[in-house]
Amino acid sequence: MTALNTSTAPVVSPGLSRGLKILADEVSSLLQALLYPGKILAEVDEMRRLLAAAHRADQTDPARAAALRARVARIGLN
C-alpha cells in the first residue's frame, strides 16, 4: 500500500505570494499611468510648483519650506 498525498491544492510560499502581489500592484500602476497620463502630468506640475515655492521660502520661512517639501514627498503615493 502506498501513501500518496491526494491534496490538489497548490502550495505557494508566503514569499512568492507576496512577490506576486507586489508585481501585480506595479503592473496595475504602470497600466494606469499609460492609460491616464494626464493624472501623472498634473502631479508632476503640482510637485514642480510646490518645490519652486519651497525654494523661494527657504530664506524667509524655513518651516513653510519644509512643509511644502513634505507635501511634495506625499504626492503620488495615494
C-alpha positions, 0 to 999 in steps of 0.5 A: 500500500502506498501513501500518496498525498491526494491534496490538489491544492497548490502550495505557494510560499508566503514569499512568492505570494507576496512577490506576486502581489507586489508585481501585480500592484506595479503592473496595475500602476504602470497600466494606469499611468499609460492609460491616464497620463494626464493624472501623472502630468498634473502631479508632476506640475503640482510637485514642480510648483510646490518645490519652486515655492519651497525654494523661494521660502527657504530664506524667509520661512524655513518651516513653510519650506519644509512643509511644502517639501513634505507635501511634495514627498506625499504626492503620488503615493495615494 
